[in-house]
Amino acid sequence: MLTYSLDIGGTRMKLALIQDGKILTERNVEAFRFGKYKDNLDIAEREGKAMMKELGVIRIDGLGIAFPGLVNPVKKVVTSANAKFVDAIGYDLTSWVKRAFDCPFILDNDSNAALIGEMTYGVAQDTEDAVMMIFGTGVGAAAVMGGRLVRGKHFQAACIGGHMVVEFGEHATPCNCGNIGCMEANGSSRALPELAQSDPLYPTSKLSRFAKLNYKILKECADAGDALAQKLMKRSLDAWSANLSNLVIAYDPEVIVLSGGVARMGEALRAPLQEHINKYTWTAWGNPEVRLAKNPDSSVVLGLHKLIVDEINGKAVF
């Protein structure tokens, strides 16, 4: 079965044509976070049809769309965008898909899709109980219990687990979701520049030399001995560790999957998080295993492929 996956992230879009679990071709293009949502869909349509033409494909069997916010997968509409793609809320995707590709489609949260991708094609194929943290512009989360995605009555359970509170008090860091002390506000690519620039060490730090700050740069500067970079790396690791403990307590997983860009840090990310879980988290049965995603750059699009195939085959569960 041939499907087209659209992973519309906070800064980039990953687009892929996938057949029977294998990515045939893919493209990464800029996402217009503060533009019109339709602008991104128009780009996805153009790029998708260009890839189809290159492969000699006339039509696709299904389409999967991932969104970095809250969605209703039954009605197939975005319900909350949290300061990005705000015009996506309520957008008539059904009409757009009908016009552009005329095929069945699914819409889901990007973290949900990423976890399904890893449980179907990646490092979590050996379990039916797993959680994920996926590091993009923000930090998403997802949970599967007994082989089924945890969704909740309003479809916001687990998938906004990146907004669990890890810091409290009147000086807790404000988050763009409206809360204070969220993990994402303390350890995300989106928050990193502000955290760095507000620190007294910033003017003399190597970090001040970079126009755009990300975790790759932060890790390199920390390894080189930069005091602010080391401070911010520790803060991020502490925030991620606390959030993972919350996810373990909430969803009782056997496996924890780390995906997204920051997962490229490898053991420098996985090992301290596993150590924290082993040392501090109350799990009488044993310790969940922290694993790095097999497909950190493709977890979402592969998960969308699985979800739309299940939809077409009448196996979708909400």
BAFISE-154314 format. One record per residue: residue number from 1; residue in three letters; x, z, y of N, C-alpha, C in turn. Coordinates in steps of 0.02 Angstrom, whole numbers. Each point is the difference from the previous one (the first is absolute). Layout:
N
    k    r  n.east    n.up  n.north  ca.east   ca.up  ca.north  c.east    c.up  c.north
  NUM  ALA       X       Z        Y        X       Z         Y       X       Z        Y
...
***
This chain:
318
    k    r  n.east    n.up  n.north  ca.east   ca.up  ca.north  c.east    c.up  c.north
    1  MET      42       0      -59      -42       0        59      45       0       62
    2  LEU     -14     -45       47       40      -8        60     -34      33       60
    3  THR      34      46       32      -29      35        57      48      -1       60
    4  TYR     -28      14       57       39       4        63      -7      71       26
    5  SER      58      32       13        1      69        25      23       2       72
    6  LEU     -38      37       41       17      10        71      12      73       13
    7  ASP      63      19       11       18      68        17      14       2       75
    8  ILE     -51      18       39        7       0        73      21      69       22
    9  GLY      65       9       12       27      65        18       3      11       75
   10  GLY      31      57       18        2      19        71      44     -45       42
   11  THR      51     -31      -31       45     -44        38      11     -67      -34
   12  ARG      -9      -3      -66       11     -62       -37     -58     -15      -47
   13  MET      -7     -63      -18      -48     -20       -51      39     -30      -58
   14  LYS     -16      23      -60       28     -31       -60     -56     -39      -34
   15  LEU      13     -63      -13      -49     -45       -27      27     -29      -65
   16  ALA     -39      -1      -53       26     -22       -64     -54     -35      -42
   17  LEU      19     -54      -32      -40     -32       -51      24      27      -67
   18  ILE     -46      26      -40       18      34       -62     -42     -27      -57
   19  GLN      33     -14      -56      -36     -23       -59      16      44      -60
   20  ASP     -51      30      -28        8      42       -59      56      51        8
   21  GLY       2      33       58       48      53        12      68     -23       23
   22  LYS      11     -64        8       65     -26        22      -7     -32       69
   23  ILE      44      22       46        0     -29        67      30     -69       -2
   24  LEU     -39     -50       19       23     -70         0      38     -16       63
   25  THR     -27      23       56       32     -11        64     -26      52       49
   26  GLU      40      17       51      -20      51        48      32     -13       67
   27  ARG     -30      30       51       26      -6        68     -10      66       36
   28  ASN      47      14       46       -5      59        43      -2     -25       72
   29  VAL     -52      20       36       -7     -22        69     -19      59       43
   30  GLU       9      -7       65      -16      54        46     -75      11        4
   31  ALA     -19      64        3      -70      19        10     -10      19       72
   32  PHE     -56     -21       29      -15      17        70     -44      62        1
   33  ARG      33      57       -1      -34      64        -7     -49      13       56
   34  PHE      19     -18       61      -43      15        57     -36     -62       26
   35  GLY       2     -54      -39      -39     -59        17     -67       1      -35
   36  LYS     -30     -57       -5      -64      -4       -34      12      -4      -76
   37  TYR     -40      35      -37        7      -1       -73      -8     -71      -26
   38  LYS     -44     -38       31      -11     -69       -21      64     -42        7
   39  ASP      42      17       49       63     -37         8      42       5      -64
   40  ASN       2      60      -29       37       9       -62     -32     -36      -58
   41  LEU     -66       0       -2      -35     -36       -52      12     -75        6
   42  ASP       1     -25       61       13     -72        10      69     -19      -25
   43  ILE      49      43       14       68     -12       -25       2       2      -76
   44  ALA     -35      49      -29       -2       6       -72     -33     -61      -32
   45  GLU     -51     -27       33      -33     -60       -26      48     -59        3
   46  ARG      33      -9       56       46     -57         8      57       4      -50
   47  GLU      31      59       -5       57       8       -45     -21      -6      -73
   48  GLY     -58      27      -16      -25      -4       -69     -12     -71      -21
   49  LYS     -31     -39       43      -15     -70       -17      64     -41       -3
   50  ALA      49      19       41       65     -35        -3      35      14      -67
   51  MET      -3      63      -24       29      16       -65     -37     -35      -56
   52  MET     -66      -2        5      -39     -35       -51      19     -74       -3
   53  LYS       9     -30       58       19     -71         2      68     -11      -32
   54  GLU      47      46       13       67      -6       -28      -2       3      -77
   55  LEU     -46      40      -26       -5       8       -73     -47     -50      -32
   56  GLY     -32     -41       42      -48     -48       -27     -65      32      -22
   57  VAL     -18      56       31      -60      37       -18     -57     -20       46
   58  ILE     -57     -16      -28      -58     -20        40     -42      60       20
   59  ARG      -9      48      -47      -40      58        16      26      60      -38
   60  ILE     -16      59       25       19      63       -33     -61      31      -32
   61  ASP      12      43      -50      -55      33       -35     -26      61       37
   62  GLY      43      31       40      -22      60        35      50      19       54
   63  LEU     -22      45       44       40      21        58      -2      76        5
   64  GLY      59      30       12        4      72        11      28      15       69
   65  ILE     -33      45       37       22      18        67      14      75        3
   66  ALA      59      18       23       17      71         9       1      16       74
   67  PHE     -23      60       17       -3      21        70      31      70        7
   68  PRO      40      12       52       32      65        10     -45      50       36
   69  GLY     -57      13      -29      -48      46        30     -56      12      -50
   70  LEU     -57      23       25      -56      15       -44     -45     -61       -8
   71  VAL     -21     -11      -62      -44     -57       -14     -56      23      -46
   72  ASN     -54     -38        0      -53       8       -49       7     -59      -48
   73  PRO      27      12      -61       12     -56       -46     -63     -28      -30
   74  VAL     -56      36        5      -63     -25       -26     -31     -50       50
   75  LYS      -5      21       63      -27     -44        52      52     -49       26
   76  LYS      64      13      -17       57     -43        19       7      -6       75
   77  VAL       2      60       32       11       2        72      49      56       16
   78  VAL      37      -9       54       45      51        26     -42      51       37
   79  THR      11      65      -12      -40      51        32      39      40       53
   80  SER      66       3       -5       40      35        50      70     -29        1
   81  ALA      27     -11       61       64     -34         7      55      43       29
   82  ASN     -16      59       24       52      47        24      50     -32       46
   83  ALA     -23     -25       57       43     -25        54      34     -66      -16
   84  LYS     -20     -34      -54       28     -66       -14     -56     -46      -25
   85  PHE       3     -62       21      -51     -49       -19     -70      27       11
   86  VAL     -12      30       59      -63      34        11     -60     -46       -4
   87  ASP      10     -65       13      -56     -47        -5     -15     -21      -72
   88  ALA      39      28      -48      -14     -14       -70     -60      39      -25
   89  ILE     -18      54       34      -55      43       -23     -65     -41       -1
   90  GLY     -30      -4      -59      -63     -36        -7       7     -76       -1
   91  TYR      61     -25        2       10     -73         3     -32     -34      -63
   92  ASP     -32     -56       10      -35     -35       -53      50     -40      -43
   93  LEU      33      36      -44       48     -33       -44     -33     -46      -50
   94  THR     -61      17      -20      -36     -42       -49      -8     -71       26
   95  SER     -20      -7       64       -9     -66        29      67     -36        7
   96  TRP      52      38       20       66     -30         8      26     -27      -66
   97  VAL      -4      40      -54       24     -22       -65     -41     -60      -24
   98  LYS     -64       1       10      -43     -55       -21      22     -65       34
   99  ARG      14       4       64       21     -60        37      70     -22      -19
  100  ALA      46      48       -3       70     -17        -9      19     -19      -71
  101  PHE     -27      38      -50       22     -11       -69     -57      -6      -51
  102  ASP     -60      20       20      -59      -8       -43      13      26      -71
  103  CYS      15      64       -4       14      30       -66     -18      75        3
  104  PRO      -4      33      -58      -11      72         0      59      36       34
  105  PHE     -13      59       29       55      37        31     -13      75       -5
  106  ILE      54      37        8       -4      72         4      38      23       63
  107  LEU     -20      59       25       34      32        56      15      71      -21
  108  ASP      62      22       11       17      69       -17      54      26       47
  109  ASN       8      66       -1       55      31        37      67     -22      -31
  110  ASP      50      -9       42       63     -26       -26      35      48      -49
  111  SER      -6      65       11       31      47       -46     -34       0      -68
  112  ASN     -67      -5        0      -36      -6       -63      25     -60      -40
  113  ALA       6     -57       35       22     -61       -34      71       8      -26
  114  ALA      44      33       39       69       9       -21       6      42      -63
  115  LEU     -39      53       -5        2      42       -60     -25     -38      -61
  116  ILE     -54     -38        9      -26     -41       -55      53     -51      -22
  117  GLY      36     -27       48       54     -48       -16      53      31      -44
  118  GLU      20      62       17       52      33       -40     -25      25      -67
  119  MET     -65      17       -4      -27      23       -64     -16     -59      -47
  120  THR      -4     -59       28      -15     -59       -40      63     -39      -18
  121  TYR      46      -7       48       59     -42       -10      66      36       12
  122  GLY      -2      63       21       61      33        21      19      61      -40
  123  VAL      22      53       36       31      58       -32     -49      51      -27
  124  ALA     -64      -9       13      -49      50       -21     -48     -26      -53
  125  GLN      22     -47      -40      -44     -29       -51     -13      48      -58
  126  ASP      39      53       -4       -5      46       -57     -45      60       14
  127  THR     -38      -1       55      -42      57        16     -66     -22       30
  128  GLU     -50      43       -4      -64     -12        33     -11      50       57
  129  ASP      52      39       15       -6      51        53      63      -3       44
  130  ALA      -7     -28       59       57     -10        44     -20       4       73
  131  VAL      48      16       42       -9      -4        72      56     -42       29
  132  MET     -10     -24       60       50     -42        33       6      20       73
  133  MET      61      -4       26       11      -3        72      32     -68       14
  134  ILE     -29     -37       46       26     -66        17      20       1       73
  135  PHE      63     -17       12       30       5        66      -1     -68       34
  136  GLY     -41      -5       52       -1     -60        41      11      20       72
  137  THR     -39     -28       46        2      23        69     -20      73        2
  138  GLY     -52      17      -38      -20      70       -11      17      19      -72
  139  VAL     -34      50      -25       10      20       -70     -69       7      -32
  140  GLY     -13     -41      -50      -63       3       -34       6      38      -65
  141  ALA     -55      13      -32       -1      35       -64     -58     -26      -41
  142  ALA       4      12      -65      -55     -19       -45       5      43      -62
  143  ALA     -56       5      -36       -1      39       -62     -45     -33      -51
  144  VAL      23       1      -62      -40     -22       -57      -4      59      -48
  145  MET     -61      18      -20      -12      53       -49     -41     -28      -57
  146  GLY      25       9      -61      -35     -26       -58      -9     -75        2
  147  GLY      48     -35       31       -3     -73         3     -43     -29       54
  148  ARG     -29      42       43      -43     -24        54      25      22       68
  149  LEU      -2     -45       47       19      18        69     -44      57       25
  150  VAL      31      47       33      -38      53        34     -22     -28       68
  151  ARG     -65      -3       10      -26     -32        61     -41      48       44
  152  GLY     -44      39      -31      -43      43        39     -63     -35       23
  153  LYS     -48      40       23      -65     -27        20       6     -50       57
  154  HIS      46      12       47        8     -44        58      63     -42       -4
  155  PHE      29      -4      -60       57     -43       -15      63      18       41
  156  GLN       8      65       16       60      19        36      41      53      -37
  157  ALA     -21      18      -61       39      48       -39      67     -31      -20
  158  ALA      52      40        4       68     -18       -23      34     -52       43
  159  CYS     -34     -54       20       35     -56        32      27      17       69
  160  ILE     -25      54       31       30      22        63      39      65      -10
  161  GLY      27       7      -61       40      59       -16      63       7       41
  162  GLY      20     -53       34       57       4        46     -16      41       61
  163  HIS     -64      18        8      -20      41        57     -16      71      -20
  164  MET      24      21      -58       -3      71       -16      45      38       49
  165  VAL     -20      60       16       36      39        51      60      37      -31
  166  VAL      58     -11       30       62      33       -24      31      44       54
  167  GLU     -32       3       59       26      38        57     -60      28       38
  168  PHE       4      62       21      -58      29        35      24      41       60
  169  GLY     -49      19       42       15      37        60     -10     -42       62
  170  GLU       1      32       58      -14     -36        62      52     -53       17
  171  HIS      59       5      -29       52     -49        14       6     -53      -55
  172  ALA     -48      -2      -45        1     -50       -53      -3     -71       29
  173  THR      33     -46      -32        6     -68        26     -68     -37       -3
  174  PRO     -22     -28       57      -63     -38         0       7     -63      -42
  175  CYS     -55     -18      -33       -1     -61       -41     -51     -49       30
  176  ASN      11     -65      -12      -46     -49        29     -68       0      -34
  177  CYS      -9      41      -54      -66       6       -31     -44      49       36
  178  GLY      29      38       48      -37      50        38      15      71      -20
  179  ASN      32      10      -57       19      66       -23      69      18       26
  180  ILE      23      60      -16       68      20        16      34      24      -64
  181  GLY      65     -13       -4       39      24       -57      -4     -42      -62
  182  CYS     -28     -61        4       -4     -43       -59      70     -19      -25
  183  MET       5     -11      -64       63     -23       -27      23     -65       34
  184  GLU     -46     -46       10       18     -64        31      30       9       69
  185  ALA     -23      50       36       28      13        67      69      30       -3
  186  ASN      20      25      -58       65      32        -7      50     -40      -42
  187  GLY     -23     -53      -33       45     -38       -42     -25     -70      -15
  188  SER      -3     -42       51      -21     -69       -10      39     -46       46
  189  SER       2     -64      -18       35     -49        42     -32      -3       69
  190  ARG     -66       8        2      -34      -1        65      21      58       44
  191  ALA       8      59      -29       16      60        39      74       7       16
  192  LEU      42     -34      -39       72      12         5      30     -11       70
  193  PRO     -15     -55       35       30      -9        67     -17      56       49
  194  GLU     -63      22        0      -21      54        45      34      66      -18
  195  LEU       5      14      -64       33      62       -22      74       0       22
  196  ALA      31     -58       -5       71      -5        19       9       6       75
  197  GLN     -40     -37       38        9      -3        72     -18      65       35
  198  SER     -42      41      -31      -20      64        31      49      57      -16
  199  ASP      50     -14      -42       48      51       -19      57       4       49
  200  PRO      23      61       19       56       8        47      64     -34      -24
  201  LEU       8     -12      -64       61     -31       -26       0     -76        9
  202  TYR     -57     -28       18       -7     -73         1      51     -36       45
  203  PRO      12      22       61       45     -38        45      70     -10      -29
  204  THR      24      47      -40       68      -6       -29      -1     -23      -73
  205  SER     -58     -15      -26       -6     -21       -69      10     -76       -7
  206  LYS      26     -20      -58        6     -71       -15     -68     -34       -1
  207  LEU     -52      39      -12      -68     -29        -3     -21     -30       66
  208  SER      28      24       55      -19     -24        67      24     -71       12
  209  ARG      44     -26      -43       27     -67         9     -45     -54      -29
  210  PHE     -52      20      -35      -42     -49       -34     -66      -9       37
  211  ALA     -18     -64       12      -63     -14        35     -59      16      -45
  212  LYS       7     -12      -65      -53      16       -47      28      46      -54
  213  LEU     -31      57       -9       24      49       -48     -42      -1      -63
  214  ASN      33       0      -57      -35       4       -64      39      44      -48
  215  TYR     -26       9      -60       33      46       -47      65     -27      -29
  216  LYS       8     -64       -2       63     -29       -22      56      21       48
  217  ILE     -14      -8       64       48      19        52      11      75       -1
  218  LEU     -55      38       -7        5      73         0      44      24      -58
  219  LYS     -10     -29      -59       40      20       -58      74     -17       10
  220  GLU      14     -59       26       70     -20        11      34      47       51
  221  CYS     -36      18       53       29      44        50       8      72      -27
  222  ALA     -48      21      -40        5      67       -31      61       3      -46
  223  ASP       9     -52      -41       57      -3       -45      66      -1       37
  224  ALA      -2     -27       62       61      -4        40      13      65       39
  225  GLY     -44      49       -8       11      65        30     -34      13       66
  226  ASP     -45     -45       21      -35      11        63     -48      59       -6
  227  ALA       7      49       45      -37      63        -5     -75     -10        7
  228  LEU     -22     -42       46      -72     -11         9     -29     -37      -59
  229  ALA      36     -49      -25      -24     -38       -57      -8      46      -61
  230  GLN      48      44      -10       -5      48       -56     -59      47       10
  231  LYS     -11      21       61      -55      45        16     -68     -34      -15
  232  LEU      -6     -62       22      -63     -36       -11     -11     -19      -73
  233  MET      55     -15      -35       -6     -15       -71     -25      61      -38
  234  LYS      27      58       17      -22      62       -33     -73      14       16
  235  ARG     -19     -11       63      -69      12        20     -47     -45      -40
  236  SER      19     -63       -8      -41     -46       -39      -5      20      -72
  237  LEU      56      17      -31        0      21       -69     -42      63      -10
  238  ASP       4      47       47      -41      60        -4     -74     -17        5
  239  ALA     -17     -45       45      -70     -20         8     -26     -35      -63
  240  TRP      40     -46      -26      -20     -37       -60      -7      47      -60
  241  SER      46      48       -6       -2      48       -55     -64      42        3
  242  ALA     -16      25       60      -60      41         8     -62     -41      -16
  243  ASN      -1     -62       21      -58     -42       -12      -9     -15      -74
  244  LEU      56     -12      -34       -4     -12       -71     -27      61      -38
  245  SER      22      59       21      -26      62       -31     -75       4        9
  246  ASN     -24     -18       59      -72       0        13     -36     -49      -47
  247  LEU      28     -60       -8      -30     -51       -42      -2      23      -73
  248  VAL      54      32      -22        3      24       -70     -53      53      -11
  249  ILE      -6      47       46      -50      53        -7     -71     -28        2
  250  ALA     -11     -51       41      -67     -28         8     -21     -43      -60
  251  TYR      47     -38      -29      -20     -52       -47      31       6      -70
  252  ASP      44      48      -11       26      15       -67      29     -61      -36
  253  PRO      48     -35       30       27     -60       -31      56      16      -50
  254  GLU      12     -48      -44       59       2       -44      58     -37       32
  255  VAL     -16     -49       42       51     -43        30     -13      -5       75
  256  ILE      54       2       39       -2     -12        72      40     -63       14
  257  VAL     -30     -48       33       34     -63        15      14      -5       75
  258  LEU      62     -17       16       20     -11        69       9     -75       11
  259  SER     -33     -27       51        3     -72        12       6     -14       75
  260  GLY       6     -64       16        8     -19        69      73      -3       21
  261  GLY      12     -16       63       68     -11        25      49      57      -11
  262  VAL     -22      62       14       45      57        -6      22      11      -72
  263  ALA     -39     -24      -48       18       8       -71      65     -36      -17
  264  ARG      22     -45       44       64     -34       -11      59      49        5
  265  MET     -12      60       26       52      51         1      19      23      -70
  266  GLY     -41     -15      -49       16      14       -69       5      75      -15
  267  GLU      53      19      -34        9      69       -21       6      48       59
  268  ALA      22     -25       57        5      42        60     -69      24       22
  269  LEU     -51     -37      -20      -69      21        13     -30      36      -60
  270  ARG       7     -30      -58      -34      27       -60      26      69      -20
  271  ALA      66       8       -2       29      61       -28     -20      63       39
  272  PRO       5       2       67      -20      61        34     -75      15       -5
  273  LEU     -41     -52       -6      -71      12        -7     -16      27      -70
  274  GLN      34     -26      -51       -8      27       -67      23      73       -3
  275  GLU      55      15       33       26      69         1     -49      47       33
  276  HIS     -31     -21       54      -49      42        35     -61      12      -45
  277  ILE     -25     -53      -31      -58       8       -45      17      49      -56
  278  ASN      58      -9      -31       19      44       -56       7      73       21
  279  LYS      24      10       61       15      68        23     -60      37       27
  280  TYR     -45     -36       35      -51      35        39     -72     -11      -21
  281  THR     -14     -55      -36      -70     -16       -12     -27      34      -63
  282  TRP     -59      29        6      -31      39       -54     -33     -48      -50
  283  THR      37     -16      -53      -26     -42       -53      19      32      -66
  284  ALA     -46      39      -28       15      39       -60      17     -42      -61
  285  TRP     -25     -61       -2       11     -43       -58      69     -31       -2
  286  GLY      34      -4       58       64     -35         6       5     -33       68
  287  ASN      47     -45        9       11     -31        65     -19     -75       -1
  288  PRO     -39     -22       49      -11     -71         8      66     -36       12
  289  GLU       5     -60      -25       62     -38         8      -4     -45       61
  290  VAL      48       7       45        2     -43        60      38     -64      -18
  291  ARG     -32     -56       11       30     -65       -17      -1     -46       61
  292  LEU      50     -43        3        3     -52        51     -40     -60      -24
  293  ALA     -40     -30       43      -40     -57       -19      44     -56      -28
  294  LYS     -25     -33      -51       35     -58       -27      -3     -58       49
  295  ASN     -56      -5       35      -11     -56        46     -18      27       70
  296  PRO      47      35       34      -18      32        64     -23     -49       53
  297  ASP      22     -63       -4      -21     -49        50     -61     -39      -22
  298  SER     -20       9      -63      -55     -41       -27     -55      41      -33
  299  SER       5      66        2      -50      43       -33     -70     -16       24
  300  VAL      -8      -9       65      -67     -11        28     -30     -65      -23
  301  VAL      38     -55        6      -29     -65       -17     -14      -5      -75
  302  LEU      42      32      -42      -13       0       -72     -62      42      -16
  303  GLY      -8      56       35      -60      41       -10     -63     -37       21
  304  LEU       3     -37       54      -57     -40        21     -19     -51      -52
  305  HIS      51     -30      -30      -12     -48       -54     -39      32      -57
  306  LYS      22      58      -21      -34      36       -54     -72      17       19
  307  LEU     -10      23       61      -66      21        23     -49     -59        4
  308  ILE      24     -57       23      -46     -57         6     -14     -30      -69
  309  VAL      49       1      -45      -12     -23       -68     -53      44      -34
  310  ASP       6      66       10      -50      46       -27     -69     -13       29
  311  GLU      -2     -15       65      -64     -15        33     -31     -62      -30
  312  ILE      39     -52      -10      -26     -63       -27     -23      10      -72
  313  ASN      35      42      -37      -17      13       -70     -53      54       -9
  314  GLY     -27      26       55      -52      50        -4      24      69      -21
  315  LYS      65      14       11       28      64       -20      15      47       59
  316  ALA     -20     -20       60       13      41        59     -39      66       -4
  317  VAL      35      55       18      -31      66        -1      10      33       68
  318  PHE     -54      26       30        5      32        66     -24      73       -5
***
